[in-house]
């Protein structure tokens, strides 16, 4: 194991001892500068299974920690610092840029739903470089991370250790289904919005003043 990976694992184990605040810390670090893949997910489910009455609070702590960590990387990208791009492939960065240019809100929601190895941090940095609206950025991650961590907390509270085993085996499929649903709803909304706009334009044209004779 690489020394930095070993240090990250040890740091994650230490934070896990502090319950909900440790969960907040792991979520912040994993979404910012220190990779702790899957650790915050497993810790969230474990805490929710041990203290079911606090599952919602744990989900909120994980969401808030991840949101703040994501804003840290967003700030790095917005400030023009490209050091962290070296760990990502140029292809991933280009894809993230194209997708964010088309629909930043939906892309960020989907990216925040998918588990590793999705290049989540690439999207955060790219959003900063492209200067995506700060409010849109936060709302998209709040929706995506909130859904993700809320579902994990619910699984942990309802199924305990069985949910942890399920996550290890099926996290990719579950997150992919959620992402597809989000994309489908977004596309449906965009189509309906276009129809409403066209109908409003047609109605305004018909109800306008008649041309002089």
N, C-alpha and C positions, 0 to 999 in steps of 0.2 A: 504493500500500500504506500502511496506517495506520502511524504511527511506532512504536507498540508492537509491531505484528506484525513490522515490519522488525527491531526490536531483538531480538525473540524468535528470529527466523530466524538472525540473526548469532550470538546466544548458542548456539543449537543447532549451528551450524557449528563454533564454537570447541570445544564439548564433544566433537564427533565426532572431534576430533583425538586424544583421549585413550583411544581403544580401549574396553575393557570398562568402565573407570571413567567414561568419558564417557557410555557407554550407560546406566550406573546413574544419572548425573546427569540426562540427558534424560528418562528414565522417571520420575524423581522429580518433576521440574519439570512435565512434561506432565500428571501425575496430580494436581498440587497447584495452583500459582498461575500458572504460565507456560504458555500453550498452545503446544505444539510438535506439531501434528497430523501423524501418519504418520511423522515424522522418526525416532522411536525404533524403529519397525517396520522401516524401510528400513535404518537403521544396524545393527540386530540381524542382518538377513539379509546385509548386506554383510560384516560381521565374521565371521559364520559361514561364508560362502563363502570368505573369505580364510584363515581358520584353522579348518578343519573339526574338528580335535581339541579345540577349545575351545568348540564350539557349545553344549554343555550348560551350561558356565560362563557364557557370554554370556546364555543364557536365564534362568539363575538371577539374574544381576545385574540384568537388565531387570525380572524379577518382583519382586525385593526392592526395587528403586528405586521401582517403581510402587506397591507395597504401602505403603511408608513415606510416599510422597506422598499416597496416598489417606487414610492415617490423619491426615495434617496437615489435610486438608479435613474429615474426620470430626470432628476436634477443634474446628474452627471452628464447624461446625453444632451440635455438642453444647454449645459455650459460648454459643450463642444469638446469634452474630454473623451478620447477614443481608446484609452488604454484597454478597457475591458472588451473591446471588439476582438482583440487578438485571440481570445479563447473560442470565438465563434467562427464558423465557416463563412466565407464571402457569400455563398449561395443562400444561406439562411438569412443573412442580413438583407440581401436584395429582395428575397421573397417577403420578408417582414415589411420592407419599405413599400413594395407594390400593394400589398394587402391593406396596410394602414392608409395609404393614399386613397384607396377606394372607399373604405368604410371603417374608420378608426374605432368606433364604439363597438361594433359587432366583433371585430377582430380581437380587440382586447378582452372582451367577455369570453370568447372561445379560448384564447390563450391562457386565461386565468383559470379556466375549468380543466384543461388537459393536464395529465400528470407528466413527470419526467419520462422520456428524454425530450419533451417539447422544449424548444429553446425560448422559454418564457422571458428570460432576462434580455434576450436580443430584442424582443418586442418592446420592452420597457425602455431600453436605450434608444431604439429607433423612434419611439414616440417622443422622447425628449429631443432628439435631433430634428425631427419634423415639427417640433413645437405644437404637438397636439394640444387642444384646449385643456387646460388644467382641470376644469370641472368635469368635462367629458371623460377624461382619463380616470379620475377618481370614481365617478359614478359607474363606469364600466367595470373597474376592478372590484368595486363594492358589490355589484351584482354577481359577477363571476365567482369571486372568492367567497362571498356570502353563501351562494348556492352550494359550492364545493364543500366548505367546512361545515355548513349546516347539515348536509347529507351525511358527512362522515360522523358528526356528533350524534346524529339520530341513529345511525347504524351501530355505533359503539354503545349507546344507551340501551338499545333494544336487544342486541345480540352478543355483546361483550367480546370475548376472545374469538368467537367464531367470525365476527365481523372483521377482525384484524387479519385472520387467515384468508377471508374472502377478498379483502383489499389487496393483499399481496398477489393473489392469483388473477383478479379480474378488474383491477383499477383502470387499466387502459380501456377496456370495453365499456365500462360504466361511464367514464368521462367522455368517451367518444360519442355515446348515445346522447348524453346531455348536450354536448357541443352541437351535434346534428339538430337537435330540437331547437336550440337557440338560433342557429343559422336559419332553419326553416321558418321560425316565427318572425325573424327579422326580415326575411325575404317577403313573407306574406304581408307584413306591415308596410314595407316599401311599396308593394304592388297596390295595396288598398289605398295608400296615401296618394299615389299617382292617379288612381281612378277618382278619388275624392277631389283632387285638384283639377282634373279634367272636367269633372261634372260641375264644379263651382265656376270654372271659366265659361263653360257652355251656358250655364244658367245666367251668368252675368251678361253675356253677349246677347242672349235672347231678351233679357229684361231691360237692356239699354235703350236710350232714346232712338226713335226711328229716324232714318235719314230724311232730310227735308225734300219735299217734292218740287 
